Amino acid sequence: MNNRKSKPIPFNLSKPRDSKLLDYAEKQDIAFASYIKNLIEQDMEKHVEQAEENIESKSNIDEAKLKKMIKEVLKELSITKVDLDAKDNKKIKISNSQKASIKGVLKNLK
């Protein structure tokens, strides 16, 4: 069983960008494959950090502010009486168009 997988990277030397990239990569004090792996790893770490920052920023919504926003949305949809602190399982009946409106508003929350 072969435990290796190779991914060749073509460089068109007639294109200045490709030539410049290859020249730079070959001047590094590390094997080309290791250099590419390091770049991929750095990119992965950057994306993980960005995802963590996005999660953190989205989780910083103040509960009182969120309740106020929900009440405003429900008011706009003509749902006049809602107890957001209710412990029971009362369901609010809303139409499909109201559901679509709510989804649209929630998608735009940042």
OpenMM code with the backbone's topology and positions (N, CA, C; nanometers):
from openmm import Vec3, app, unit

residues = "MET ASN ASN ARG LYS SER LYS PRO ILE PRO PHE ASN LEU SER LYS PRO ARG ASP SER LYS LEU LEU ASP TYR ALA GLU LYS GLN ASP ILE ALA PHE ALA SER TYR ILE LYS ASN LEU ILE GLU GLN ASP MET GLU LYS HIS VAL GLU GLN ALA GLU GLU ASN ILE GLU SER LYS SER ASN ILE ASP GLU ALA LYS LEU LYS LYS MET ILE LYS GLU VAL LEU LYS GLU LEU SER ILE THR LYS VAL ASP LEU ASP ALA LYS ASP ASN LYS LYS ILE LYS ILE SER ASN SER GLN LYS ALA SER ILE LYS GLY VAL LEU LYS ASN LEU LYS".split()
positions = [
    Vec3(0.0831, -0.1177, 0.0000),
    Vec3(0.0000, 0.0000, 0.0000),
    Vec3(0.0882, 0.1249, 0.0000),
    Vec3(0.0577, 0.2168, -0.0881),
    Vec3(0.1358, 0.3401, -0.0999),
    Vec3(0.0774, 0.4468, -0.0072),
    Vec3(0.1581, 0.4981, 0.0834),
    Vec3(0.1134, 0.5996, 0.1787),
    Vec3(0.1477, 0.7404, 0.1336),
    Vec3(0.1871, 0.7550, 0.0102),
    Vec3(0.2251, 0.8868, -0.0404),
    Vec3(0.1300, 0.9311, -0.1501),
    Vec3(0.1087, 1.0605, -0.1568),
    Vec3(0.0290, 1.1188, -0.2639),
    Vec3(0.1023, 1.2432, -0.3111),
    Vec3(0.1207, 1.2540, -0.4378),
    Vec3(0.1952, 1.3657, -0.4938),
    Vec3(0.1019, 1.4579, -0.5701),
    Vec3(0.1212, 1.5879, -0.5553),
    Vec3(0.0422, 1.6898, -0.6244),
    Vec3(0.1381, 1.7835, -0.6979),
    Vec3(0.1641, 1.7582, -0.8251),
    Vec3(0.2553, 1.8470, -0.8986),
    Vec3(0.1933, 1.9856, -0.9177),
    Vec3(0.2782, 2.0853, -0.9132),
    Vec3(0.2330, 2.2235, -0.9322),
    Vec3(0.3013, 2.2766, -1.0578),
    Vec3(0.2251, 2.2960, -1.1643),
    Vec3(0.2876, 2.3453, -1.2878),
    Vec3(0.3130, 2.4963, -1.2808),
    Vec3(0.4258, 2.5368, -1.3366),
    Vec3(0.4607, 2.6785, -1.3485),
    Vec3(0.4879, 2.7060, -1.4960),
    Vec3(0.4154, 2.8011, -1.5526),
    Vec3(0.4371, 2.8402, -1.6910),
    Vec3(0.5401, 2.9527, -1.6903),
    Vec3(0.6624, 2.9213, -1.7293),
    Vec3(0.7726, 3.0175, -1.7206),
    Vec3(0.7573, 3.1345, -1.8171),
    Vec3(0.6641, 3.1253, -1.9104),
    Vec3(0.6403, 3.2392, -1.9991),
    Vec3(0.5488, 3.3427, -1.9339),
    Vec3(0.4899, 3.3056, -1.8207),
    Vec3(0.4046, 3.4007, -1.7463),
    Vec3(0.4873, 3.4600, -1.6330),
    Vec3(0.4980, 3.5929, -1.6282),
    Vec3(0.5809, 3.6579, -1.5258),
    Vec3(0.5426, 3.6194, -1.3819),
    Vec3(0.4156, 3.6071, -1.3555),
    Vec3(0.3725, 3.5728, -1.2188),
    Vec3(0.4243, 3.4348, -1.1795),
    Vec3(0.4029, 3.3369, -1.2660),
    Vec3(0.4494, 3.2010, -1.2367),
    Vec3(0.6009, 3.1970, -1.2193),
    Vec3(0.6698, 3.2646, -1.3073),
    Vec3(0.8165, 3.2661, -1.3019),
    Vec3(0.8656, 3.3283, -1.1714),
    Vec3(0.8016, 3.4380, -1.1331),
    Vec3(0.8377, 3.5085, -1.0098),
    Vec3(0.8115, 3.4208, -0.8863),
    Vec3(0.6969, 3.3529, -0.8845),
    Vec3(0.6629, 3.2659, -0.7717),
    Vec3(0.7610, 3.1491, -0.7591),
    Vec3(0.7910, 3.0861, -0.8709),
    Vec3(0.8828, 2.9730, -0.8693),
    Vec3(1.0222, 3.0161, -0.8260),
    Vec3(1.0663, 3.1273, -0.8797),
    Vec3(1.1994, 3.1784, -0.8442),
    Vec3(1.2086, 3.2055, -0.6936),
    Vec3(1.1056, 3.2675, -0.6395),
    Vec3(1.1043, 3.2977, -0.4961),
    Vec3(1.1044, 3.1690, -0.4135),
    Vec3(1.0188, 3.0744, -0.4501),
    Vec3(1.0077, 2.9493, -0.3750),
    Vec3(1.1387, 2.8709, -0.3768),
    Vec3(1.2061, 2.8716, -0.4903),
    Vec3(1.3311, 2.7966, -0.5018),
    Vec3(1.4455, 2.8600, -0.4234),
    Vec3(1.4327, 2.9866, -0.3889),
    Vec3(1.5380, 3.0559, -0.3130),
    Vec3(1.5231, 3.0369, -0.1620),
    Vec3(1.4175, 2.9688, -0.1180),
    Vec3(1.3968, 2.9471, 0.0255),
    Vec3(1.4932, 2.8405, 0.0759),
    Vec3(1.5268, 2.8475, 0.2038),
    Vec3(1.6191, 2.7508, 0.2646),
    Vec3(1.5449, 2.6268, 0.3139),
    Vec3(1.4517, 2.5805, 0.2329),
    Vec3(1.3700, 2.4655, 0.2696),
    Vec3(1.3274, 2.3971, 0.1396),
    Vec3(1.3060, 2.2678, 0.1460),
    Vec3(1.2610, 2.1950, 0.0274),
    Vec3(1.1267, 2.2501, -0.0207),
    Vec3(1.1069, 2.2477, -0.1510),
    Vec3(0.9862, 2.3046, -0.2113),
    Vec3(0.8594, 2.2447, -0.1499),
    Vec3(0.8533, 2.1135, -0.1379),
    Vec3(0.7341, 2.0486, -0.0823),
    Vec3(0.7086, 2.0927, 0.0620),
    Vec3(0.8140, 2.1028, 0.1400),
    Vec3(0.7992, 2.1476, 0.2794),
    Vec3(0.7516, 2.2923, 0.2840),
    Vec3(0.8024, 2.3735, 0.1934),
    Vec3(0.7621, 2.5140, 0.1863),
    Vec3(0.6120, 2.5248, 0.1561),
    Vec3(0.5652, 2.4462, 0.0602),
    Vec3(0.4226, 2.4479, 0.0244),
    Vec3(0.3383, 2.3986, 0.1426),
    Vec3(0.3831, 2.2933, 0.2079),
    Vec3(0.3102, 2.2408, 0.3244),
    Vec3(0.3021, 2.3458, 0.4351),
    Vec3(0.4124, 2.4195, 0.4562),
    Vec3(0.4122, 2.5260, 0.5577),
    Vec3(0.3120, 2.6356, 0.5215),
    Vec3(0.3065, 2.6713, 0.3934),
    Vec3(0.2102, 2.7728, 0.3497),
    Vec3(0.0668, 2.7266, 0.3718),
    Vec3(0.0390, 2.6017, 0.3410),
    Vec3(-0.0953, 2.5474, 0.3614),
    Vec3(-0.1297, 2.5475, 0.5108),
    Vec3(-0.0333, 2.5068, 0.5927),
    Vec3(-0.0560, 2.5037, 0.7374),
    Vec3(-0.0835, 2.6435, 0.7924),
    Vec3(-0.0075, 2.7432, 0.7464),
    Vec3(-0.0295, 2.8816, 0.7901),
    Vec3(-0.1683, 2.9291, 0.7490),
    Vec3(-0.2095, 2.8937, 0.6276),
    Vec3(-0.3410, 2.9326, 0.5790),
    Vec3(-0.4512, 2.8675, 0.6634),
    Vec3(-0.4322, 2.7403, 0.6981),
    Vec3(-0.5289, 2.6705, 0.7830),
    Vec3(-0.5397, 2.7379, 0.9197),
    Vec3(-0.4262, 2.7716, 0.9789),
    Vec3(-0.4267, 2.8364, 1.1107),
    Vec3(-0.4956, 2.9717, 1.1040),
    Vec3(-0.4723, 3.0445, 0.9947),
    Vec3(-0.5354, 3.1757, 0.9775),
    Vec3(-0.6869, 3.1603, 0.9708),
    Vec3(-0.7339, 3.0596, 0.8988),
    Vec3(-0.8776, 3.0382, 0.8872),
    Vec3(-0.9394, 2.9944, 1.0197),
    Vec3(-0.8679, 2.9158, 1.0972),
    Vec3(-0.9173, 2.8749, 1.2290),
    Vec3(-0.9288, 2.9981, 1.3189),
    Vec3(-0.8264, 3.0837, 1.3165),
    Vec3(-0.8298, 3.2056, 1.3978),
    Vec3(-0.9458, 3.2953, 1.3561),
    Vec3(-0.9675, 3.3096, 1.2253),
    Vec3(-1.0775, 3.3927, 1.1764),
    Vec3(-1.2118, 3.3345, 1.2184),
    Vec3(-1.2251, 3.2031, 1.2104),
    Vec3(-1.3503, 3.1384, 1.2513),
    Vec3(-1.3752, 3.1596, 1.4003),
    Vec3(-1.2696, 3.1479, 1.4817),
    Vec3(-1.2835, 3.1697, 1.6259),
    Vec3(-1.3222, 3.3138, 1.6550),
    Vec3(-1.2636, 3.4090, 1.5822),
    Vec3(-1.2990, 3.5494, 1.6008),
    Vec3(-1.4438, 3.5743, 1.5611),
    Vec3(-1.4885, 3.5122, 1.4518),
    Vec3(-1.6273, 3.5286, 1.4088),
    Vec3(-1.7237, 3.4725, 1.5118),
    Vec3(-1.6917, 3.3561, 1.5662),
    Vec3(-1.7771, 3.2960, 1.6682),
    Vec3(-1.7816, 3.3846, 1.7915),
    Vec3(-1.6662, 3.4359, 1.8319),
    Vec3(-1.6593, 3.5217, 1.9501),
    Vec3(-1.7390, 3.6494, 1.9294),
    Vec3(-1.7249, 3.7125, 1.8129),
    Vec3(-1.7964, 3.8380, 1.7886),
    Vec3(-1.9465, 3.8152, 1.7806),
    Vec3(-1.9889, 3.7007, 1.7271),
    Vec3(-2.1316, 3.6713, 1.7171),
    Vec3(-2.1904, 3.6348, 1.8526),
    Vec3(-2.1090, 3.5828, 1.9432),
    Vec3(-2.1609, 3.5421, 2.0728),
    Vec3(-2.1629, 3.6571, 2.1734),
    Vec3(-2.1205, 3.7744, 2.1322),
    Vec3(-2.1163, 3.8891, 2.2222),
    Vec3(-2.2431, 3.9733, 2.2169),
    Vec3(-2.3543, 3.9168, 2.1713),
    Vec3(-2.4798, 3.9912, 2.1657),
    Vec3(-2.5380, 3.9964, 2.3063),
    Vec3(-2.5672, 4.1158, 2.3505),
    Vec3(-2.6269, 4.1365, 2.4819),
    Vec3(-2.7684, 4.0775, 2.4833),
    Vec3(-2.7999, 3.9991, 2.5865),
    Vec3(-2.9294, 3.9324, 2.5948),
    Vec3(-3.0446, 4.0322, 2.5943),
    Vec3(-3.0328, 4.1417, 2.6675),
    Vec3(-3.1400, 4.2418, 2.6721),
    Vec3(-3.1591, 4.3055, 2.5341),
    Vec3(-3.0479, 4.3311, 2.4673),
    Vec3(-3.0549, 4.3900, 2.3335),
    Vec3(-3.1214, 4.2929, 2.2358),
    Vec3(-3.0885, 4.1654, 2.2474),
    Vec3(-3.1471, 4.0637, 2.1609),
    Vec3(-3.2982, 4.0538, 2.1856),
    Vec3(-3.3406, 4.0545, 2.3127),
    Vec3(-3.4831, 4.0493, 2.3443),
    Vec3(-3.5561, 4.1692, 2.2856),
    Vec3(-3.4934, 4.2851, 2.2950),
    Vec3(-3.5542, 4.4064, 2.2400),
    Vec3(-3.5697, 4.3939, 2.0886),
    Vec3(-3.4670, 4.3418, 2.0221),
    Vec3(-3.4734, 4.3262, 1.8773),
    Vec3(-3.5834, 4.2276, 1.8392),
    Vec3(-3.5948, 4.1179, 1.9143),
    Vec3(-3.6984, 4.0187, 1.8849),
    Vec3(-3.8368, 4.0791, 1.9032),
    Vec3(-3.8544, 4.1554, 2.0111),
    Vec3(-3.9837, 4.2204, 2.0337),
    Vec3(-4.0175, 4.3154, 1.9196),
    Vec3(-3.9179, 4.3890, 1.8699),
    Vec3(-3.9415, 4.4809, 1.7589),
    Vec3(-3.9817, 4.4055, 1.6322),
    Vec3(-3.9171, 4.2929, 1.6081),
    Vec3(-3.9523, 4.2120, 1.4908),
    Vec3(-4.0944, 4.1597, 1.5036),
    Vec3(-4.1271, 4.1075, 1.6206),
    Vec3(-4.2614, 4.0547, 1.6421),
    Vec3(-4.3665, 4.1646, 1.6305),
    Vec3(-4.3347, 4.2838, 1.6783),
    Vec3(-4.4272, 4.3971, 1.6665),
    Vec3(-4.4509, 4.4320, 1.5202),
    Vec3(-4.3431, 4.4327, 1.4410),
    Vec3(-4.3559, 4.4600, 1.2986),
    Vec3(-4.4418, 4.3549, 1.2290),
    Vec3(-4.4416, 4.2345, 1.2813),
    Vec3(-4.5185, 4.1255, 1.2222),
    Vec3(-4.6579, 4.1148, 1.2828),
    Vec3(-4.6962, 4.2151, 1.3605),
    Vec3(-4.8291, 4.2216, 1.4236),
    Vec3(-4.8529, 4.1103, 1.5249),
    Vec3(-4.7505, 4.0654, 1.5875),
    Vec3(-4.7634, 3.9710, 1.6987),
    Vec3(-4.7455, 4.0556, 1.8234),
    Vec3(-4.8562, 4.0885, 1.8876),
    Vec3(-4.8537, 4.1937, 1.9889),
    Vec3(-4.8139, 4.1494, 2.1284),
    Vec3(-4.8481, 4.0287, 2.1696),
    Vec3(-4.8191, 3.9910, 2.3076),
    Vec3(-4.7335, 3.8653, 2.3120),
    Vec3(-4.6095, 3.8839, 2.3541),
    Vec3(-4.5183, 3.7718, 2.3661),
    Vec3(-4.4373, 3.7911, 2.4933),
    Vec3(-4.4343, 3.6890, 2.5770),
    Vec3(-4.3525, 3.6931, 2.6977),
    Vec3(-4.2241, 3.6169, 2.6687),
    Vec3(-4.1160, 3.6895, 2.6457),
    Vec3(-3.9898, 3.6265, 2.6090),
    Vec3(-3.9243, 3.5530, 2.7252),
    Vec3(-3.9741, 3.5737, 2.8468),
    Vec3(-3.9176, 3.5057, 2.9625),
    Vec3(-4.0038, 3.3868, 3.0054),
    Vec3(-4.1042, 3.3551, 2.9271),
    Vec3(-4.1969, 3.2480, 2.9652),
    Vec3(-4.1247, 3.1148, 2.9736),
    Vec3(-4.1587, 3.0380, 3.0767),
    Vec3(-4.0967, 2.9075, 3.0967),
    Vec3(-4.1802, 2.7964, 3.0340),
    Vec3(-4.3084, 2.8273, 3.0037),
    Vec3(-4.3931, 2.7228, 2.9459),
    Vec3(-4.3645, 2.7080, 2.7965),
    Vec3(-4.4289, 2.6138, 2.7363),
    Vec3(-4.4025, 2.5820, 2.5964),
    Vec3(-4.5104, 2.6357, 2.5030),
    Vec3(-4.5650, 2.7514, 2.5325),
    Vec3(-4.6658, 2.8103, 2.4452),
    Vec3(-4.6016, 2.8423, 2.3103),
    Vec3(-4.6705, 2.8060, 2.2055),
    Vec3(-4.6187, 2.8330, 2.0721),
    Vec3(-4.6896, 2.9533, 2.0134),
    Vec3(-4.6153, 3.0311, 1.9399),
    Vec3(-4.6701, 3.1466, 1.8710),
    Vec3(-4.7012, 3.1025, 1.7286),
    Vec3(-4.8236, 3.1221, 1.6848),
    Vec3(-4.8598, 3.0842, 1.5492),
    Vec3(-4.8291, 3.2021, 1.4568),
    Vec3(-4.7464, 3.1746, 1.3553),
    Vec3(-4.7138, 3.2777, 1.2579),
    Vec3(-4.7264, 3.2194, 1.1180),
    Vec3(-4.7540, 3.3070, 1.0250),
    Vec3(-4.7726, 3.2625, 0.8864),
    Vec3(-4.6379, 3.2367, 0.8202),
    Vec3(-4.6421, 3.1731, 0.7046),
    Vec3(-4.5192, 3.1464, 0.6294),
    Vec3(-4.4506, 3.2759, 0.5866),
    Vec3(-4.5297, 3.3773, 0.5517),
    Vec3(-4.4680, 3.5047, 0.5115),
    Vec3(-4.4010, 3.5716, 0.6318),
    Vec3(-4.4607, 3.5568, 0.7501),
    Vec3(-4.3977, 3.6099, 0.8703),
    Vec3(-4.2685, 3.5351, 0.9008),
    Vec3(-4.2701, 3.4018, 0.8829),
    Vec3(-4.1490, 3.3228, 0.9032),
    Vec3(-4.0384, 3.3689, 0.8089),
    Vec3(-4.0754, 3.3932, 0.6840),
    Vec3(-3.9764, 3.4389, 0.5859),
    Vec3(-3.9206, 3.5744, 0.6264),
    Vec3(-4.0070, 3.6620, 0.6762),
    Vec3(-3.9612, 3.7941, 0.7213),
    Vec3(-3.8645, 3.7819, 0.8381),
    Vec3(-3.8973, 3.6954, 0.9320),
    Vec3(-3.8105, 3.6752, 1.0484),
    Vec3(-3.6752, 3.6227, 1.0042),
    Vec3(-3.6761, 3.5232, 0.9154),
    Vec3(-3.5507, 3.4682, 0.8657),
    Vec3(-3.4671, 3.5771, 0.7980),
    Vec3(-3.5325, 3.6621, 0.7198),
    Vec3(-3.4599, 3.7699, 0.6532),
    Vec3(-3.3971, 3.8660, 0.7515),
    Vec3(-3.4716, 3.9017, 0.8555),
    Vec3(-3.4178, 3.9925, 0.9568),
    Vec3(-3.3016, 3.9278, 1.0307),
    Vec3(-3.3175, 3.8019, 1.0691),
    Vec3(-3.2123, 3.7335, 1.1440),
    Vec3(-3.0861, 3.7154, 1.0608),
    Vec3(-3.1007, 3.6927, 0.9322),
    Vec3(-2.9832, 3.6788, 0.8461),
    Vec3(-2.9032, 3.8079, 0.8412),
    Vec3(-2.9730, 3.9202, 0.8516),
    Vec3(-2.9050, 4.0495, 0.8418),
    Vec3(-2.8470, 4.0991, 0.9734),
    Vec3(-2.8720, 4.0270, 1.0823),
    Vec3(-2.8136, 4.0661, 1.2109),
    Vec3(-2.6640, 4.0427, 1.2084),
    Vec3(-2.5886, 4.1382, 1.2554),
    Vec3(-2.4428, 4.1225, 1.2593),
    Vec3(-2.3935, 4.1487, 1.3977),
] * unit.nanometer
topology = app.Topology()
chain = topology.addChain("A")
for resn in residues:
    res = topology.addResidue(resn, chain)
    for name in ("N", "CA", "C"):
        topology.addAtom(name, app.Element.getBySymbol(name[0]), res)
